[in-house]
């Protein structure tokens, strides 16, 4: 039993680890300054591929539920995260995003009847502090719109995680179909924003095509399937505490592949954030009432490493 649970956690953790590679792929292979187009290319093709595989569409109330979840987890999250990454000093968007576990703890108390514990709150604070040591750079004054966008993206992702857990999924529908619904809905919401803000799609060379294929298939379709599958079997709090693995992975990839340095302070932060991630898996929630429904969802991410556009001063910050 314990071995099965450890395997489930490890497989779910592959999602934020994958999202942590987004920064390196974006800076090395993709056209510059097209964050919304990149978000669209991640979400919509992946969603359509999954729908073609499962051949299952929502029914009844699940049309609007899938749209709401797709908006929270993808459609609103991506543009807000990209906006915050452009307007804030390097790494600040990732620090705000690392507060996601604390938001999920609070929302779980309201919507799932899970009382927050002192251990969960302390673990969330340690995780956020560790991430801040890894990614935060001193650079200029904070932008009010950027801070608001970062907070909104974190709240959007956290609410999407808890609502997915609360609503569950229809009988006979697996996490693959639920993933396809959300990615498709989110991609369709991003599409008009991307074309209005960034214009026509850019010309793509072979490295860019390869980069987008990686992002759409491994980094999105497979990663989000693992993420939603994990949320269906673990608590929302457990899953969201895996989110800090995204900026940590981005920092490691930046050091190993992009020649970026890691200071002793950053290494200390990595140890703190990783320790909090592990501690978050062993903290069982206290329930006042039974959750409305078992389910899958996505969190934090920290798909934090996805919004980092081409900013050399900040080696991490995603999702999504």
C-alpha positions as CSV (number, residue, x, y, z in Angstrom):
1,X,0.0,0.0,0.0
2,X,2.7,2.5,1.0
3,X,4.7,1.5,-2.1
4,X,1.7,2.1,-4.4
5,X,1.2,5.5,-2.7
6,X,4.8,6.4,-3.2
7,X,4.6,5.4,-6.8
8,X,1.5,7.6,-7.3
9,X,3.2,10.6,-5.7
10,X,6.3,10.1,-7.8
11,X,4.3,9.9,-11.1
12,X,2.3,13.0,-10.1
13,X,5.5,14.8,-9.4
14,X,6.7,14.2,-13.0
15,X,4.1,16.9,-14.0
16,X,5.7,19.9,-12.2
17,X,9.2,18.5,-13.0
18,X,8.2,18.6,-16.7
19,X,6.8,22.1,-16.4
20,X,10.1,23.2,-15.0
21,X,11.7,22.5,-18.3
22,X,9.4,25.0,-20.1
23,X,11.7,28.0,-19.5
24,X,14.8,26.3,-21.2
25,X,12.7,25.0,-24.1
26,X,11.2,28.4,-24.7
27,X,14.4,30.4,-24.5
28,X,16.4,27.9,-26.7
29,X,14.0,26.8,-29.3
30,X,10.9,29.0,-29.6
31,X,10.2,32.4,-31.2
32,X,10.8,35.3,-28.8
33,X,8.2,37.4,-27.2
34,X,5.2,35.1,-28.0
35,X,4.0,33.9,-24.6
36,X,0.3,33.7,-25.4
37,X,0.9,31.9,-28.7
38,X,3.1,29.5,-26.8
39,X,0.3,29.0,-24.2
40,X,-2.1,28.4,-27.1
41,X,0.2,25.9,-28.8
42,X,0.6,24.0,-25.5
43,X,-3.1,23.8,-24.6
44,X,-5.3,23.5,-27.7
45,X,-3.4,20.8,-29.8
46,X,-2.9,18.7,-26.7
47,X,-6.5,18.9,-25.8
48,X,-7.6,18.0,-29.3
49,X,-5.3,15.0,-29.4
50,X,-6.7,13.7,-26.1
51,X,-10.2,14.2,-27.3
52,X,-9.5,12.3,-30.5
53,X,-8.0,9.5,-28.4
54,X,-10.8,9.1,-25.8
55,X,-13.7,10.2,-28.1
56,X,-15.7,11.3,-25.1
57,X,-17.4,14.7,-24.8
58,X,-19.0,16.3,-21.7
59,X,-22.7,15.8,-21.1
60,X,-25.2,17.9,-19.2
61,X,-23.8,20.0,-16.5
62,X,-20.3,18.9,-17.4
63,X,-20.2,21.3,-20.4
64,X,-20.2,24.3,-18.1
65,X,-18.1,22.6,-15.4
66,X,-15.4,21.6,-17.9
67,X,-15.4,25.2,-19.3
68,X,-15.0,26.7,-15.8
69,X,-12.2,24.3,-14.9
70,X,-10.5,24.9,-18.3
71,X,-10.7,28.6,-17.7
72,X,-9.3,28.5,-14.2
73,X,-6.6,25.9,-14.8
74,X,-5.6,27.0,-18.4
75,X,-7.5,29.8,-20.0
76,X,-7.1,32.4,-17.3
77,X,-4.0,31.0,-15.6
78,X,-1.6,31.1,-18.7
79,X,-2.3,34.8,-19.7
80,X,-2.2,36.0,-16.1
81,X,1.0,34.2,-15.4
82,X,2.7,35.4,-18.6
83,X,1.6,39.0,-17.8
84,X,3.1,38.8,-14.3
85,X,6.4,37.4,-15.6
86,X,6.7,40.3,-18.1
87,X,6.0,43.0,-15.6
88,X,7.7,41.8,-12.4
89,X,11.4,41.6,-11.5
90,X,13.0,38.2,-12.2
91,X,11.6,35.4,-10.2
92,X,8.9,37.4,-8.3
93,X,6.0,35.7,-10.2
94,X,7.4,32.3,-9.1
95,X,7.5,33.5,-5.5
96,X,3.9,34.6,-5.6
97,X,3.0,31.3,-7.3
98,X,4.7,29.4,-4.5
99,X,2.0,30.6,-2.2
100,X,-0.4,28.4,-4.0
101,X,-0.3,25.6,-1.4
102,X,-1.5,28.0,1.3
103,X,-4.4,29.1,-0.9
104,X,-5.3,25.5,-1.6
105,X,-5.2,24.8,2.2
106,X,-7.7,27.6,2.7
107,X,-10.0,26.7,-0.2
108,X,-10.0,23.1,0.9
109,X,-11.3,24.1,4.3
110,X,-14.1,26.1,2.6
111,X,-15.1,23.7,-0.2
112,X,-13.9,20.3,0.9
113,X,-14.3,20.5,4.6
114,X,-10.7,19.8,5.3
115,X,-9.4,21.7,8.4
116,X,-6.1,23.4,7.9
117,X,-3.4,22.1,10.2
118,X,-0.5,24.0,11.7
119,X,1.8,21.5,9.9
120,X,0.3,22.3,6.5
121,X,0.5,26.1,7.1
122,X,4.1,26.0,8.3
123,X,5.1,23.7,5.4
124,X,3.5,26.1,2.9
125,X,5.4,29.0,4.4
126,X,8.7,27.1,4.3
127,X,8.1,26.1,0.7
128,X,7.4,29.7,-0.4
129,X,10.5,30.9,1.5
130,X,12.7,28.2,-0.1
131,X,11.5,29.1,-3.6
132,X,12.1,32.8,-2.9
133,X,15.7,32.0,-2.1
134,X,16.1,30.1,-5.3
135,X,14.5,32.5,-7.8
136,X,14.2,36.0,-6.3
137,X,16.4,38.7,-7.7
138,X,16.7,42.3,-6.5
139,X,15.6,44.3,-9.5
140,X,13.6,47.5,-9.5
141,X,10.2,48.5,-8.0
142,X,7.3,46.2,-8.0
143,X,4.6,46.8,-10.7
144,X,1.1,46.9,-9.3
145,X,-0.5,45.3,-12.3
146,X,2.2,42.6,-12.4
147,X,1.6,41.8,-8.7
148,X,-2.2,41.7,-9.3
149,X,-1.7,39.4,-12.2
150,X,0.6,37.1,-10.3
151,X,-1.9,36.9,-7.4
152,X,-4.8,36.3,-9.8
153,X,-3.0,33.5,-11.6
154,X,-2.1,31.8,-8.3
155,X,-5.7,32.1,-7.1
156,X,-7.1,30.9,-10.5
157,X,-4.9,27.7,-10.4
158,X,-5.7,27.1,-6.7
159,X,-9.4,27.4,-7.2
160,X,-9.2,25.1,-10.3
161,X,-7.4,22.5,-8.2
162,X,-10.0,22.5,-5.4
163,X,-13.0,22.7,-7.6
164,X,-11.8,19.7,-9.7
165,X,-11.4,17.8,-6.5
166,X,-14.9,18.8,-5.3
167,X,-16.7,18.1,-8.6
168,X,-14.9,14.8,-9.3
169,X,-15.6,13.5,-12.8
170,X,-18.6,11.8,-14.4
171,X,-19.1,8.1,-13.9
172,X,-17.2,6.1,-16.4
173,X,-15.0,9.1,-17.5
174,X,-11.3,8.8,-16.8
175,X,-8.7,11.5,-16.1
176,X,-7.5,11.4,-19.7
177,X,-10.9,12.7,-20.9
178,X,-11.2,15.3,-18.2
179,X,-7.7,16.5,-19.1
180,X,-8.7,16.8,-22.8
181,X,-11.9,18.8,-21.9
182,X,-10.0,21.3,-19.8
183,X,-7.1,21.8,-22.2
184,X,-9.4,22.3,-25.2
185,X,-11.7,24.7,-23.3
186,X,-8.7,26.6,-22.0
187,X,-7.0,26.7,-25.4
188,X,-10.2,28.0,-27.1
189,X,-10.3,30.8,-24.5
190,X,-6.6,31.7,-25.0
191,X,-6.9,31.8,-28.8
192,X,-8.7,35.1,-29.3
193,X,-6.6,36.8,-26.7
194,X,-3.4,35.6,-28.3
195,X,-4.4,36.7,-31.8
196,X,-5.6,40.1,-30.6
197,X,-2.5,40.8,-28.5
198,X,0.2,39.2,-30.6
199,X,-1.2,39.1,-34.1
200,X,-0.7,36.3,-36.7
201,X,1.3,33.2,-35.7
202,X,5.1,33.6,-36.3
203,X,7.1,31.6,-38.9
204,X,8.4,28.4,-37.4
205,X,11.7,26.7,-38.1
206,X,12.5,23.0,-37.3
207,X,13.7,23.7,-33.7
208,X,10.5,25.7,-33.0
209,X,8.3,22.9,-34.3
210,X,10.2,20.4,-32.2
211,X,9.9,22.6,-29.2
212,X,6.1,23.1,-29.6
213,X,5.7,19.3,-30.1
214,X,7.5,18.7,-26.9
215,X,5.4,21.3,-25.0
216,X,2.1,20.1,-26.4
217,X,2.7,16.3,-25.9
218,X,5.1,15.6,-23.1
219,X,4.9,18.9,-21.2
220,X,1.2,19.3,-21.4
221,X,-0.9,16.3,-22.6
222,X,1.0,13.7,-20.6
223,X,2.0,16.0,-17.7
224,X,-1.5,17.2,-17.1
225,X,-2.9,13.7,-17.3
226,X,-0.5,12.6,-14.6
227,X,-1.4,15.7,-12.6
228,X,-5.2,15.2,-12.8
229,X,-4.8,11.5,-12.2
230,X,-2.9,12.3,-9.0
231,X,-5.4,14.8,-7.8
232,X,-8.1,12.1,-8.2
233,X,-6.3,9.8,-5.8
234,X,-4.5,12.2,-3.5
235,X,-5.7,15.2,-1.5
236,X,-5.7,18.6,-3.2
237,X,-3.2,19.7,-0.5
238,X,-0.8,16.9,-1.2
239,X,-0.8,17.5,-4.9
240,X,-0.3,21.3,-4.6
241,X,2.7,20.8,-2.4
242,X,4.4,19.2,-5.4
243,X,4.2,22.5,-7.2
244,X,7.5,23.9,-5.9
245,X,9.3,21.2,-7.9
246,X,8.6,23.3,-11.0
247,X,10.8,26.3,-10.2
248,X,13.4,24.0,-8.6
249,X,13.6,22.0,-11.8
250,X,13.9,25.2,-13.8
251,X,16.8,26.3,-11.7
252,X,18.6,22.9,-12.0
253,X,18.0,22.8,-15.8
254,X,19.3,26.4,-16.0
255,X,22.5,25.3,-14.2
256,X,23.0,22.1,-16.1
257,X,22.0,23.1,-19.6
258,X,22.2,26.9,-19.8
259,X,25.3,27.6,-17.8
260,X,23.6,29.5,-15.0
261,X,25.2,29.5,-11.6
262,X,23.7,28.4,-8.3
263,X,24.8,30.2,-5.1
264,X,25.0,28.6,-1.7
265,X,21.9,30.7,-0.7
266,X,20.0,29.2,-3.7
267,X,21.1,25.7,-2.8
268,X,19.8,26.3,0.8
269,X,16.5,27.5,-0.7
270,X,16.3,24.4,-2.8
271,X,16.8,22.1,0.2
272,X,14.1,24.0,2.2
273,X,11.6,23.9,-0.7
274,X,12.3,20.2,-1.5
275,X,12.0,19.3,2.2
276,X,8.6,21.1,2.4
277,X,7.5,19.2,-0.7
278,X,8.3,15.9,1.0
279,X,6.7,17.0,4.2
280,X,3.5,18.1,2.4
281,X,3.0,14.5,1.2
282,X,2.9,13.0,4.7
283,X,0.6,15.6,6.2
284,X,-2.9,14.0,6.3
285,X,-5.8,16.5,6.2
286,X,-8.4,16.7,8.9
287,X,-11.9,16.6,7.5
288,X,-14.9,18.2,9.2
289,X,-17.2,16.9,6.5
290,X,-16.9,14.5,3.6
291,X,-15.8,16.1,0.3
292,X,-18.6,16.5,-2.2
293,X,-17.0,14.2,-4.7
294,X,-13.6,12.6,-5.4
295,X,-11.9,14.0,-8.4
296,X,-8.8,15.1,-10.3
297,X,-7.4,18.6,-10.8
298,X,-4.3,20.7,-11.2
299,X,-2.5,23.1,-9.0
300,X,0.2,25.1,-8.6
301,X,2.3,25.1,-10.0
302,X,3.5,26.2,-10.0
303,X,3.0,25.3,-13.9
304,X,5.2,28.2,-12.2
305,X,8.0,27.7,-14.7
306,X,5.9,28.3,-17.7
307,X,5.6,32.0,-17.8
308,X,9.2,32.9,-17.6
309,X,9.5,34.2,-21.1
310,X,13.1,35.0,-22.1
311,X,14.4,36.5,-18.9
312,X,18.0,35.5,-18.2
313,X,17.9,37.0,-14.7
314,X,15.2,34.5,-13.5
315,X,16.0,30.8,-14.0
316,X,12.6,29.6,-12.8
317,X,8.9,30.2,-12.9
318,X,6.5,28.4,-15.2
319,X,3.3,26.9,-15.2
320,X,1.4,26.5,-16.9
